Amino acid sequence: MLAVWFLLTAALAAPPTPSVDRIDYGSPSAALALPPSIGRRADIEGVARQIGGVTFEDKVAGIGAWMNAHLKV
């Protein structure tokens, strides 16, 4: 019964207000940078080349397929 109450309460709760103050609109090129903390640039670009796809939908499908094949939950 507690689980049902929790699910109903969570479903009725209003979503949080989006936060846009984290975006640095003064330096949009910073969003394109690959910080060293996420991996080596050559490795990331190599994976990106494997994904391929002509259309946006093809690329998103390729990303999903790569994630399913290489990442474990």
Order of alpha helices (4+ residues) and beta strands (2+ residues): alpha-alpha-alpha
